[in-house]
Amino acid sequence: MQVKINGKSEEVQGATVLDLLKAKNIDPHMVAVELNHTILERDHLGTAHVKDGDHLEFLFYMGGGR
């Protein structure tokens, strides 16, 4: 199925958001996920299903500064 991840179209297998993060080797504790303009609670990553045409944004935590 086709979804948009951070603005880019990608072909992914039907799964949950957590499955998609694991397939991309992304630690779910190091990212906030927005699914169709709604921020997901970390506890719901394993139950939120990704559907054809969905829009996802992965927002990574960055350290740094002064």
C-alpha positions as CSV (number, residue, x, y, z in Angstrom):
1,M,0.0,0.0,0.0
2,Q,1.1,3.6,-0.6
3,V,1.5,6.0,2.3
4,K,3.4,9.3,2.8
5,I,6.1,9.3,5.4
6,N,7.6,12.8,6.1
7,G,6.2,14.0,2.9
8,K,7.6,11.2,0.6
9,S,5.5,8.4,-0.9
10,E,6.5,4.9,0.2
11,E,5.2,1.4,-0.5
12,V,4.8,-0.4,2.9
13,Q,3.2,-3.6,4.0
14,G,-0.1,-3.5,6.0
15,A,0.8,-3.3,9.6
16,T,0.7,-1.1,12.7
17,V,2.7,2.0,13.2
18,L,5.0,0.1,15.6
19,D,5.6,-2.6,13.0
20,L,6.5,0.1,10.5
21,L,8.9,1.7,13.0
22,K,10.6,-1.6,13.6
23,A,10.9,-2.3,9.8
24,K,12.7,1.0,9.5
25,N,14.9,0.3,12.5
26,I,13.5,3.3,14.4
27,D,13.5,3.1,18.2
28,P,9.9,4.0,19.2
29,H,11.3,5.8,22.3
30,M,13.2,8.2,20.2
31,V,10.4,9.4,17.9
32,A,7.0,11.1,18.1
33,V,4.6,9.9,15.5
34,E,1.9,11.9,13.8
35,L,-0.7,9.9,11.9
36,N,-3.1,11.9,9.6
37,H,-2.3,15.1,11.6
38,T,-2.9,13.5,15.0
39,I,0.0,12.8,17.4
40,L,-0.2,9.2,18.7
41,E,0.4,8.3,22.3
42,R,3.3,6.0,22.6
43,D,1.0,3.3,24.1
44,H,-1.1,3.3,20.9
45,L,1.7,2.7,18.4
46,G,1.1,-1.1,18.5
47,T,-2.6,-0.8,17.9
48,A,-2.8,2.1,15.3
49,H,-3.1,0.4,11.9
50,V,-1.6,2.0,8.8
51,K,-4.0,2.2,5.9
52,D,-3.5,3.0,2.2
53,G,-3.2,6.7,1.7
54,D,-2.3,7.5,5.3
55,H,0.1,10.4,6.1
56,L,2.8,9.8,8.8
57,E,5.3,12.2,10.2
58,F,8.2,10.8,12.3
59,L,9.5,13.6,14.6
60,F,12.9,12.7,16.0
61,Y,14.3,13.9,19.3
62,M,17.6,15.8,19.0
63,G,20.0,16.8,21.6
64,G,22.3,19.7,21.5
65,G,22.3,23.4,22.1
66,R,24.3,25.5,24.5
